[in-house]
């Protein structure tokens, strides 16, 4: 039993389901099963269509209490699979606000799966543009496309990549993966939603387990693989995440999102050369705006900003007038940022001003254009105006608060500047630049001990030239040559 616990965790993480089942049964016999592991036994029964065993495991989940709010949904899908009783009946007895969140969604999904309702059943579930609403829209469209193509298309209005991909499939009269028609797919969707809702550092292991079980139940659910991979990445299991993302098929609405994640996981796993190879391969194969954008992001991660700026420029040229994942101003902002990091200031300023022309109310644009001039001690009055406007529009953004605090400090308004810098550090305590600004400000006004504390905080995450500059400050104090930008 001592070995069974770690074996179960490892087996679920890598998808070794025979080992996972052996381990979970050892723990069950020893009465040492954690509540989240009980879902693995239920999933095994769902996969085998053994509805009696599934019902027994769901009863045990109810007795465990921790996840009892999922029981009405699980019983509804069991009723659908077994053909015994009305699958909507278990949903009518759900109690509690938490249970109702899941019940409302699955009531609509079951009614769609059984042909009892149309798209109007989803009105309260698909409002907004969040990931969950998008997933429900795609799943519902995949179900409806089989009998009501117009209704399916009506659900797929928007510019998000998965929505656009699903819409293209429906328009081409091709099947859309991700439909929720079977109890296995229904349980997978429940676990996927649960995994996303358990989005807290202390719950990462449990959430990762639920997401991974969802991939076992519904391997054709592209978003399940993405969520499982995201949790693997949070656990620093980047190679496992890359392997999971390979299961998202080319025709899946989430295929491009999965490829983006795969490249990001390669970067995070310090496989940047492979990330570049894959990004360049996508450019060679298709060369869309999104492909160039991805290439630019990889090059930025490799500290090759001049090449990244060129890629972002190509992304802008290829964007055209059609729907895009990013607005045009964001592409110009990325290009400007890349030129800025490459010390190509005239090009950077031109790109940033173009972003400002396109989005004069965007706090990120206002802040970047203002701070870039502030860092070069150019047009200080205009730079402060831009930063103040950015702060007025996004007062809780720590980076923008830092910019305003630094601008005021450089003006000689030390007390107000330091107060803002301190607030910025509270918002982003691990940010290198913000901590260095605060340290420089403290040192200038004679608060030397606090300055060293702030510089040490900045040094924890600093790299390259930033790290060398901070080391010099910590060794001998600040000089004009060592001052932050």
Secondary structure as a PSIPRED ss2 file (coil, helix, strand):
# PSIPRED VFORMAT (PSIPRED V4.0)

   1 X C   1.000  0.000  0.000
   2 X H   0.000  1.000  0.000
   3 X H   0.000  1.000  0.000
   4 X H   0.000  1.000  0.000
   5 X H   0.000  1.000  0.000
   6 X H   0.000  1.000  0.000
   7 X H   0.000  1.000  0.000
   8 X H   0.000  1.000  0.000
   9 X H   0.000  1.000  0.000
  10 X H   0.000  1.000  0.000
  11 X H   0.000  1.000  0.000
  12 X H   0.000  1.000  0.000
  13 X H   0.000  1.000  0.000
  14 X H   0.000  1.000  0.000
  15 X C   1.000  0.000  0.000
  16 X C   1.000  0.000  0.000
  17 X H   0.000  1.000  0.000
  18 X H   0.000  1.000  0.000
  19 X H   0.000  1.000  0.000
  20 X H   0.000  1.000  0.000
  21 X H   0.000  1.000  0.000
  22 X H   0.000  1.000  0.000
  23 X H   0.000  1.000  0.000
  24 X H   0.000  1.000  0.000
  25 X H   0.000  1.000  0.000
  26 X H   0.000  1.000  0.000
  27 X H   0.000  1.000  0.000
  28 X H   0.000  1.000  0.000
  29 X H   0.000  1.000  0.000
  30 X C   1.000  0.000  0.000
  31 X C   1.000  0.000  0.000
  32 X C   1.000  0.000  0.000
  33 X C   1.000  0.000  0.000
  34 X C   1.000  0.000  0.000
  35 X C   1.000  0.000  0.000
  36 X C   1.000  0.000  0.000
  37 X C   1.000  0.000  0.000
  38 X H   0.000  1.000  0.000
  39 X H   0.000  1.000  0.000
  40 X H   0.000  1.000  0.000
  41 X H   0.000  1.000  0.000
  42 X H   0.000  1.000  0.000
  43 X H   0.000  1.000  0.000
  44 X H   0.000  1.000  0.000
  45 X H   0.000  1.000  0.000
  46 X H   0.000  1.000  0.000
  47 X H   0.000  1.000  0.000
  48 X H   0.000  1.000  0.000
  49 X C   1.000  0.000  0.000
  50 X C   1.000  0.000  0.000
  51 X H   0.000  1.000  0.000
  52 X H   0.000  1.000  0.000
  53 X H   0.000  1.000  0.000
  54 X H   0.000  1.000  0.000
  55 X H   0.000  1.000  0.000
  56 X H   0.000  1.000  0.000
  57 X H   0.000  1.000  0.000
  58 X H   0.000  1.000  0.000
  59 X H   0.000  1.000  0.000
  60 X H   0.000  1.000  0.000
  61 X H   0.000  1.000  0.000
  62 X H   0.000  1.000  0.000
  63 X H   0.000  1.000  0.000
  64 X H   0.000  1.000  0.000
  65 X C   1.000  0.000  0.000
  66 X C   1.000  0.000  0.000
  67 X C   1.000  0.000  0.000
  68 X H   0.000  1.000  0.000
  69 X H   0.000  1.000  0.000
  70 X H   0.000  1.000  0.000
  71 X H   0.000  1.000  0.000
  72 X H   0.000  1.000  0.000
  73 X H   0.000  1.000  0.000
  74 X H   0.000  1.000  0.000
  75 X H   0.000  1.000  0.000
  76 X H   0.000  1.000  0.000
  77 X H   0.000  1.000  0.000
  78 X H   0.000  1.000  0.000
  79 X H   0.000  1.000  0.000
  80 X H   0.000  1.000  0.000
  81 X H   0.000  1.000  0.000
  82 X H   0.000  1.000  0.000
  83 X C   1.000  0.000  0.000
  84 X C   1.000  0.000  0.000
  85 X C   1.000  0.000  0.000
  86 X C   1.000  0.000  0.000
  87 X C   1.000  0.000  0.000
  88 X C   1.000  0.000  0.000
  89 X H   0.000  1.000  0.000
  90 X H   0.000  1.000  0.000
  91 X H   0.000  1.000  0.000
  92 X H   0.000  1.000  0.000
  93 X C   1.000  0.000  0.000
  94 X C   1.000  0.000  0.000
  95 X C   1.000  0.000  0.000
  96 X C   1.000  0.000  0.000
  97 X H   0.000  1.000  0.000
  98 X H   0.000  1.000  0.000
  99 X H   0.000  1.000  0.000
 100 X H   0.000  1.000  0.000
 101 X H   0.000  1.000  0.000
 102 X H   0.000  1.000  0.000
 103 X H   0.000  1.000  0.000
 104 X H   0.000  1.000  0.000
 105 X H   0.000  1.000  0.000
 106 X H   0.000  1.000  0.000
 107 X H   0.000  1.000  0.000
 108 X H   0.000  1.000  0.000
 109 X H   0.000  1.000  0.000
 110 X H   0.000  1.000  0.000
 111 X H   0.000  1.000  0.000
 112 X H   0.000  1.000  0.000
 113 X H   0.000  1.000  0.000
 114 X C   1.000  0.000  0.000
 115 X C   1.000  0.000  0.000
 116 X C   1.000  0.000  0.000
 117 X C   1.000  0.000  0.000
 118 X C   1.000  0.000  0.000
 119 X H   0.000  1.000  0.000
 120 X H   0.000  1.000  0.000
 121 X H   0.000  1.000  0.000
 122 X H   0.000  1.000  0.000
 123 X C   1.000  0.000  0.000
 124 X C   1.000  0.000  0.000
 125 X C   1.000  0.000  0.000
 126 X C   1.000  0.000  0.000
 127 X C   1.000  0.000  0.000
 128 X C   1.000  0.000  0.000
 129 X C   1.000  0.000  0.000
 130 X C   1.000  0.000  0.000
 131 X H   0.000  1.000  0.000
 132 X H   0.000  1.000  0.000
 133 X H   0.000  1.000  0.000
 134 X H   0.000  1.000  0.000
 135 X H   0.000  1.000  0.000
 136 X H   0.000  1.000  0.000
 137 X H   0.000  1.000  0.000
 138 X H   0.000  1.000  0.000
 139 X H   0.000  1.000  0.000
 140 X H   0.000  1.000  0.000
 141 X H   0.000  1.000  0.000
 142 X H   0.000  1.000  0.000
 143 X H   0.000  1.000  0.000
 144 X H   0.000  1.000  0.000
 145 X C   1.000  0.000  0.000
 146 X C   1.000  0.000  0.000
 147 X C   1.000  0.000  0.000
 148 X C   1.000  0.000  0.000
 149 X H   0.000  1.000  0.000
 150 X H   0.000  1.000  0.000
 151 X H   0.000  1.000  0.000
 152 X H   0.000  1.000  0.000
 153 X H   0.000  1.000  0.000
 154 X H   0.000  1.000  0.000
 155 X H   0.000  1.000  0.000
 156 X C   1.000  0.000  0.000
 157 X C   1.000  0.000  0.000
 158 X C   1.000  0.000  0.000
 159 X C   1.000  0.000  0.000
 160 X C   1.000  0.000  0.000
 161 X H   0.000  1.000  0.000
 162 X H   0.000  1.000  0.000
 163 X H   0.000  1.000  0.000
 164 X H   0.000  1.000  0.000
 165 X H   0.000  1.000  0.000
 166 X H   0.000  1.000  0.000
 167 X H   0.000  1.000  0.000
 168 X H   0.000  1.000  0.000
 169 X H   0.000  1.000  0.000
 170 X H   0.000  1.000  0.000
 171 X H   0.000  1.000  0.000
 172 X C   1.000  0.000  0.000
 173 X C   1.000  0.000  0.000
 174 X C   1.000  0.000  0.000
 175 X C   1.000  0.000  0.000
 176 X C   1.000  0.000  0.000
 177 X C   1.000  0.000  0.000
 178 X C   1.000  0.000  0.000
 179 X C   1.000  0.000  0.000
 180 X C   1.000  0.000  0.000
 181 X C   1.000  0.000  0.000
 182 X C   1.000  0.000  0.000
 183 X H   0.000  1.000  0.000
 184 X H   0.000  1.000  0.000
 185 X H   0.000  1.000  0.000
 186 X H   0.000  1.000  0.000
 187 X H   0.000  1.000  0.000
 188 X H   0.000  1.000  0.000
 189 X H   0.000  1.000  0.000
 190 X H   0.000  1.000  0.000
 191 X H   0.000  1.000  0.000
 192 X H   0.000  1.000  0.000
 193 X H   0.000  1.000  0.000
 194 X H   0.000  1.000  0.000
 195 X H   0.000  1.000  0.000
 196 X H   0.000  1.000  0.000
 197 X H   0.000  1.000  0.000
 198 X C   1.000  0.000  0.000
 199 X C   1.000  0.000  0.000
 200 X C   1.000  0.000  0.000
 201 X H   0.000  1.000  0.000
 202 X H   0.000  1.000  0.000
 203 X H   0.000  1.000  0.000
 204 X H   0.000  1.000  0.000
 205 X H   0.000  1.000  0.000
 206 X H   0.000  1.000  0.000
 207 X H   0.000  1.000  0.000
 208 X H   0.000  1.000  0.000
 209 X H   0.000  1.000  0.000
 210 X H   0.000  1.000  0.000
 211 X H   0.000  1.000  0.000
 212 X H   0.000  1.000  0.000
 213 X H   0.000  1.000  0.000
 214 X H   0.000  1.000  0.000
 215 X H   0.000  1.000  0.000
 216 X H   0.000  1.000  0.000
 217 X H   0.000  1.000  0.000
 218 X C   1.000  0.000  0.000
 219 X C   1.000  0.000  0.000
 220 X C   1.000  0.000  0.000
 221 X C   1.000  0.000  0.000
 222 X H   0.000  1.000  0.000
 223 X H   0.000  1.000  0.000
 224 X H   0.000  1.000  0.000
 225 X H   0.000  1.000  0.000
 226 X H   0.000  1.000  0.000
 227 X H   0.000  1.000  0.000
 228 X H   0.000  1.000  0.000
 229 X H   0.000  1.000  0.000
 230 X H   0.000  1.000  0.000
 231 X H   0.000  1.000  0.000
 232 X H   0.000  1.000  0.000
 233 X H   0.000  1.000  0.000
 234 X H   0.000  1.000  0.000
 235 X C   1.000  0.000  0.000
 236 X C   1.000  0.000  0.000
 237 X C   1.000  0.000  0.000
 238 X H   0.000  1.000  0.000
 239 X H   0.000  1.000  0.000
 240 X H   0.000  1.000  0.000
 241 X H   0.000  1.000  0.000
 242 X H   0.000  1.000  0.000
 243 X H   0.000  1.000  0.000
 244 X H   0.000  1.000  0.000
 245 X H   0.000  1.000  0.000
 246 X C   1.000  0.000  0.000
 247 X C   1.000  0.000  0.000
 248 X C   1.000  0.000  0.000
 249 X C   1.000  0.000  0.000
 250 X C   1.000  0.000  0.000
 251 X C   1.000  0.000  0.000
 252 X C   1.000  0.000  0.000
 253 X C   1.000  0.000  0.000
 254 X C   1.000  0.000  0.000
 255 X H   0.000  1.000  0.000
 256 X H   0.000  1.000  0.000
 257 X H   0.000  1.000  0.000
 258 X H   0.000  1.000  0.000
 259 X H   0.000  1.000  0.000
 260 X H   0.000  1.000  0.000
 261 X H   0.000  1.000  0.000
 262 X H   0.000  1.000  0.000
 263 X H   0.000  1.000  0.000
 264 X H   0.000  1.000  0.000
 265 X H   0.000  1.000  0.000
 266 X H   0.000  1.000  0.000
 267 X H   0.000  1.000  0.000
 268 X H   0.000  1.000  0.000
 269 X C   1.000  0.000  0.000
 270 X C   1.000  0.000  0.000
 271 X C   1.000  0.000  0.000
 272 X H   0.000  1.000  0.000
 273 X H   0.000  1.000  0.000
 274 X H   0.000  1.000  0.000
 275 X H   0.000  1.000  0.000
 276 X H   0.000  1.000  0.000
 277 X H   0.000  1.000  0.000
 278 X H   0.000  1.000  0.000
 279 X H   0.000  1.000  0.000
 280 X H   0.000  1.000  0.000
 281 X H   0.000  1.000  0.000
 282 X H   0.000  1.000  0.000
 283 X H   0.000  1.000  0.000
 284 X H   0.000  1.000  0.000
 285 X H   0.000  1.000  0.000
 286 X C   1.000  0.000  0.000
 287 X C   1.000  0.000  0.000
 288 X C   1.000  0.000  0.000
 289 X H   0.000  1.000  0.000
 290 X H   0.000  1.000  0.000
 291 X H   0.000  1.000  0.000
 292 X H   0.000  1.000  0.000
 293 X H   0.000  1.000  0.000
 294 X H   0.000  1.000  0.000
 295 X H   0.000  1.000  0.000
 296 X H   0.000  1.000  0.000
 297 X H   0.000  1.000  0.000
 298 X H   0.000  1.000  0.000
 299 X H   0.000  1.000  0.000
 300 X H   0.000  1.000  0.000
 301 X H   0.000  1.000  0.000
 302 X C   1.000  0.000  0.000
 303 X C   1.000  0.000  0.000
 304 X C   1.000  0.000  0.000
 305 X H   0.000  1.000  0.000
 306 X H   0.000  1.000  0.000
 307 X H   0.000  1.000  0.000
 308 X H   0.000  1.000  0.000
 309 X H   0.000  1.000  0.000
 310 X H   0.000  1.000  0.000
 311 X H   0.000  1.000  0.000
 312 X H   0.000  1.000  0.000
 313 X H   0.000  1.000  0.000
 314 X H   0.000  1.000  0.000
 315 X H   0.000  1.000  0.000
 316 X H   0.000  1.000  0.000
 317 X H   0.000  1.000  0.000
 318 X H   0.000  1.000  0.000
 319 X H   0.000  1.000  0.000
 320 X C   1.000  0.000  0.000
 321 X C   1.000  0.000  0.000
 322 X C   1.000  0.000  0.000
 323 X C   1.000  0.000  0.000
 324 X C   1.000  0.000  0.000
 325 X C   1.000  0.000  0.000
 326 X C   1.000  0.000  0.000
 327 X C   1.000  0.000  0.000
 328 X H   0.000  1.000  0.000
 329 X H   0.000  1.000  0.000
 330 X H   0.000  1.000  0.000
 331 X H   0.000  1.000  0.000
 332 X H   0.000  1.000  0.000
 333 X H   0.000  1.000  0.000
 334 X H   0.000  1.000  0.000
 335 X H   0.000  1.000  0.000
 336 X H   0.000  1.000  0.000
 337 X H   0.000  1.000  0.000
 338 X H   0.000  1.000  0.000
 339 X H   0.000  1.000  0.000
 340 X H   0.000  1.000  0.000
 341 X H   0.000  1.000  0.000
 342 X C   1.000  0.000  0.000
 343 X C   1.000  0.000  0.000
 344 X C   1.000  0.000  0.000
 345 X H   0.000  1.000  0.000
 346 X H   0.000  1.000  0.000
 347 X H   0.000  1.000  0.000
 348 X H   0.000  1.000  0.000
 349 X H   0.000  1.000  0.000
 350 X H   0.000  1.000  0.000
 351 X H   0.000  1.000  0.000
 352 X H   0.000  1.000  0.000
 353 X H   0.000  1.000  0.000
 354 X H   0.000  1.000  0.000
 355 X H   0.000  1.000  0.000
 356 X H   0.000  1.000  0.000
 357 X H   0.000  1.000  0.000
 358 X H   0.000  1.000  0.000
 359 X C   1.000  0.000  0.000
 360 X C   1.000  0.000  0.000
 361 X C   1.000  0.000  0.000
 362 X C   1.000  0.000  0.000
 363 X H   0.000  1.000  0.000
 364 X H   0.000  1.000  0.000
 365 X H   0.000  1.000  0.000
 366 X H   0.000  1.000  0.000
 367 X H   0.000  1.000  0.000
 368 X H   0.000  1.000  0.000
 369 X H   0.000  1.000  0.000
 370 X H   0.000  1.000  0.000
 371 X H   0.000  1.000  0.000
 372 X H   0.000  1.000  0.000
 373 X H   0.000  1.000  0.000
 374 X H   0.000  1.000  0.000
 375 X H   0.000  1.000  0.000
 376 X C   1.000  0.000  0.000
 377 X C   1.000  0.000  0.000
 378 X C   1.000  0.000  0.000
 379 X C   1.000  0.000  0.000
 380 X H   0.000  1.000  0.000
 381 X H   0.000  1.000  0.000
 382 X H   0.000  1.000  0.000
 383 X H   0.000  1.000  0.000
 384 X H   0.000  1.000  0.000
 385 X H   0.000  1.000  0.000
 386 X H   0.000  1.000  0.000
 387 X H   0.000  1.000  0.000
 388 X H   0.000  1.000  0.000
 389 X H   0.000  1.000  0.000
 390 X H   0.000  1.000  0.000
 391 X H   0.000  1.000  0.000
 392 X H   0.000  1.000  0.000
 393 X H   0.000  1.000  0.000
 394 X C   1.000  0.000  0.000
 395 X C   1.000  0.000  0.000
 396 X C   1.000  0.000  0.000
 397 X C   1.000  0.000  0.000
 398 X H   0.000  1.000  0.000
 399 X H   0.000  1.000  0.000
 400 X H   0.000  1.000  0.000
 401 X H   0.000  1.000  0.000
 402 X H   0.000  1.000  0.000
 403 X H   0.000  1.000  0.000
 404 X H   0.000  1.000  0.000
 405 X H   0.000  1.000  0.000
 406 X H   0.000  1.000  0.000
 407 X H   0.000  1.000  0.000
 408 X H   0.000  1.000  0.000
 409 X H   0.000  1.000  0.000
 410 X H   0.000  1.000  0.000
 411 X H   0.000  1.000  0.000
 412 X C   1.000  0.000  0.000
 413 X C   1.000  0.000  0.000
 414 X H   0.000  1.000  0.000
 415 X H   0.000  1.000  0.000
 416 X H   0.000  1.000  0.000
 417 X H   0.000  1.000  0.000
 418 X H   0.000  1.000  0.000
 419 X H   0.000  1.000  0.000
 420 X H   0.000  1.000  0.000
 421 X H   0.000  1.000  0.000
 422 X H   0.000  1.000  0.000
 423 X H   0.000  1.000  0.000
 424 X H   0.000  1.000  0.000
 425 X H   0.000  1.000  0.000
 426 X H   0.000  1.000  0.000
 427 X H   0.000  1.000  0.000
 428 X C   1.000  0.000  0.000
 429 X C   1.000  0.000  0.000
 430 X C   1.000  0.000  0.000
 431 X C   1.000  0.000  0.000
 432 X H   0.000  1.000  0.000
 433 X H   0.000  1.000  0.000
 434 X H   0.000  1.000  0.000
 435 X H   0.000  1.000  0.000
 436 X H   0.000  1.000  0.000
 437 X H   0.000  1.000  0.000
 438 X H   0.000  1.000  0.000
 439 X H   0.000  1.000  0.000
 440 X H   0.000  1.000  0.000
 441 X H   0.000  1.000  0.000
 442 X H   0.000  1.000  0.000
 443 X H   0.000  1.000  0.000
 444 X H   0.000  1.000  0.000
 445 X C   1.000  0.000  0.000
 446 X C   1.000  0.000  0.000
 447 X C   1.000  0.000  0.000
 448 X H   0.000  1.000  0.000
 449 X H   0.000  1.000  0.000
 450 X H   0.000  1.000  0.000
 451 X H   0.000  1.000  0.000
 452 X H   0.000  1.000  0.000
 453 X H   0.000  1.000  0.000
 454 X H   0.000  1.000  0.000
 455 X H   0.000  1.000  0.000
 456 X H   0.000  1.000  0.000
 457 X H   0.000  1.000  0.000
 458 X H   0.000  1.000  0.000
 459 X H   0.000  1.000  0.000
 460 X H   0.000  1.000  0.000
 461 X H   0.000  1.000  0.000
 462 X C   1.000  0.000  0.000
 463 X C   1.000  0.000  0.000
 464 X H   0.000  1.000  0.000
 465 X H   0.000  1.000  0.000
 466 X H   0.000  1.000  0.000
 467 X H   0.000  1.000  0.000
 468 X H   0.000  1.000  0.000
 469 X H   0.000  1.000  0.000
 470 X H   0.000  1.000  0.000
 471 X H   0.000  1.000  0.000
 472 X H   0.000  1.000  0.000
 473 X H   0.000  1.000  0.000
 474 X H   0.000  1.000  0.000
 475 X H   0.000  1.000  0.000
 476 X H   0.000  1.000  0.000
 477 X C   1.000  0.000  0.000
 478 X C   1.000  0.000  0.000
 479 X C   1.000  0.000  0.000
 480 X H   0.000  1.000  0.000
 481 X H   0.000  1.000  0.000
 482 X H   0.000  1.000  0.000
 483 X C   1.000  0.000  0.000
 484 X C   1.000  0.000  0.000
 485 X C   1.000  0.000  0.000
